[in-house]
Amino acid sequence: MSVLRFWLKSAAVGGAAAALLATGPAASAAPPPPTPDEDVLLVGTWTGHRERIASNDGYRQGRATLVVVEQRGRTFKGLMRWSTPEGEEQDELVGAFSPDARVMSGADEEGTYTFKLVGPTTLDYCYAEHGEGYRTTCARLERKD
């Protein structure tokens, strides 16, 4: 089942609840995440604008691209690419998510990722590194394929 299809299915199931909430401040909330029996498919290319702050060299911004090359069940492997003043860099990463896809996490050799599937083609992420030159980065990524 595609990400779009699971999203539409979960939106239809949650439609009655959404109608009840439509009269209050929660009306702008995102549709519910997928239920455990639905497929979350992350394989593909996700790209967007990132902002980063580091203890040793301050603020930077630029493009970030997550390429998920393999997914088995609720685990995945891929590459994170990002632009720097010196050119593009990349790290391999691995990740996993809970049965309801509300909790998504990943790691590379230096730090930890958190992910949130915001919509059928939108994935937010933040990344943190500890130690000398500690840093954090966040971005909103859109599926490109």
C-alpha positions as CSV (number, residue, x, y, z in Angstrom):
1,M,0.0,0.0,0.0
2,S,1.5,3.4,-0.9
3,V,2.0,6.2,1.6
4,L,-0.7,8.2,-0.1
5,R,-3.1,5.3,0.1
6,F,-2.5,4.6,3.8
7,W,-2.9,8.3,4.5
8,L,-6.2,8.5,2.6
9,K,-7.4,5.3,4.4
10,S,-6.5,6.6,7.8
11,A,-8.1,10.0,7.0
12,A,-11.3,8.3,6.1
13,V,-11.3,6.2,9.3
14,G,-10.7,9.3,11.3
15,G,-13.2,11.3,9.4
16,A,-16.0,11.1,12.0
17,A,-13.6,12.1,14.8
18,A,-12.3,14.9,12.6
19,A,-15.8,16.2,12.0
20,L,-16.4,16.4,15.7
21,L,-13.2,18.3,16.2
22,A,-13.8,20.7,13.3
23,T,-15.6,23.2,15.5
24,G,-12.7,23.7,18.0
25,P,-9.0,24.7,18.0
26,A,-8.0,21.1,17.1
27,A,-9.5,21.6,13.6
28,S,-6.1,22.5,12.2
29,A,-4.4,19.3,13.6
30,A,-2.9,16.9,11.1
31,P,-4.9,13.7,10.3
32,P,-4.2,10.7,12.5
33,P,-1.1,8.6,11.8
34,P,-1.5,5.2,10.3
35,T,-2.9,2.3,12.3
36,P,-0.7,-0.7,13.0
37,D,-2.1,-2.8,10.2
38,E,-1.3,-0.2,7.5
39,D,1.9,0.0,5.6
40,V,4.3,2.9,6.0
41,L,6.5,3.0,2.9
42,L,9.5,5.3,3.2
43,V,11.6,4.1,0.2
44,G,12.4,7.1,-2.1
45,T,13.9,10.5,-2.1
46,W,12.8,13.2,0.4
47,T,14.2,16.7,0.1
48,G,13.8,20.1,1.7
49,H,15.3,23.1,3.5
50,R,17.4,22.5,6.7
51,E,18.6,24.8,9.4
52,R,21.5,23.9,11.7
53,I,23.2,25.4,14.7
54,A,26.6,24.2,16.0
55,S,28.7,25.1,19.1
56,N,31.8,25.7,17.1
57,D,30.7,27.3,13.8
58,G,27.2,28.7,14.4
59,Y,24.2,28.8,12.1
60,R,24.0,27.3,8.6
61,Q,21.1,26.5,6.3
62,G,20.8,24.7,3.0
63,R,19.3,21.7,1.3
64,A,18.9,18.3,2.9
65,T,18.0,15.1,1.1
66,L,17.1,11.8,2.7
67,V,17.4,8.8,0.3
68,V,15.8,5.7,1.8
69,V,17.2,2.8,-0.3
70,E,15.9,-0.2,1.7
71,Q,13.0,-0.9,4.0
72,R,12.2,-4.2,5.8
73,G,9.0,-4.0,7.9
74,R,9.5,-1.1,10.3
75,T,13.2,-0.7,9.7
76,F,15.0,1.2,6.9
77,K,18.5,2.1,5.6
78,G,19.5,5.2,3.6
79,L,21.7,8.2,3.1
80,M,21.3,11.7,4.4
81,R,22.9,14.4,2.1
82,W,23.2,18.0,3.0
83,S,24.8,21.1,1.5
84,T,27.7,23.0,3.1
85,P,29.9,26.0,2.0
86,E,32.5,23.4,1.1
87,G,30.1,21.3,-1.0
88,E,27.7,18.4,-0.4
89,E,28.3,15.8,2.4
90,Q,26.5,12.6,3.2
91,D,26.2,9.9,5.9
92,E,24.7,6.5,5.9
93,L,21.9,6.0,8.4
94,V,19.6,3.3,9.7
95,G,16.1,3.8,11.3
96,A,13.1,2.2,12.7
97,F,9.5,3.2,13.7
98,S,6.8,2.0,16.0
99,P,3.8,-0.1,14.8
100,D,1.6,3.0,14.7
101,A,4.5,5.1,13.1
102,R,4.1,7.8,15.8
103,V,7.7,7.2,17.0
104,M,10.4,7.2,14.4
105,S,14.1,7.2,15.1
106,G,17.4,6.8,13.3
107,A,21.2,6.9,13.8
108,D,24.4,7.3,12.0
109,E,28.0,7.0,13.3
110,E,27.9,10.3,15.1
111,G,24.3,11.2,16.1
112,T,20.6,10.5,16.4
113,Y,17.6,11.3,14.2
114,T,14.0,11.8,15.1
115,F,11.4,11.7,12.3
116,K,7.7,12.5,12.0
117,L,5.5,11.5,9.1
118,V,3.4,14.7,8.8
119,G,1.5,13.8,5.6
120,P,1.6,11.3,2.8
121,T,4.5,13.1,1.1
122,T,5.9,15.2,4.1
123,L,8.5,14.0,6.6
124,D,10.0,16.2,9.3
125,Y,13.3,15.3,10.9
126,C,15.7,16.6,13.5
127,Y,19.3,15.4,14.1
128,A,21.6,15.9,17.1
129,E,25.3,15.2,17.6
130,H,27.1,15.3,20.9
131,G,30.7,15.9,21.9
132,E,33.1,18.4,20.5
133,G,31.3,20.6,17.9
134,Y,27.9,19.5,19.1
135,R,25.1,20.5,16.8
136,T,21.5,20.0,15.9
137,T,19.6,20.3,12.6
138,C,15.9,20.2,11.6
139,A,14.1,20.2,8.3
140,R,10.8,19.5,6.6
141,L,11.3,17.1,3.6
142,E,8.9,16.4,0.7
143,R,8.9,13.1,-1.2
144,K,10.3,13.6,-4.7
145,D,9.5,10.2,-6.2
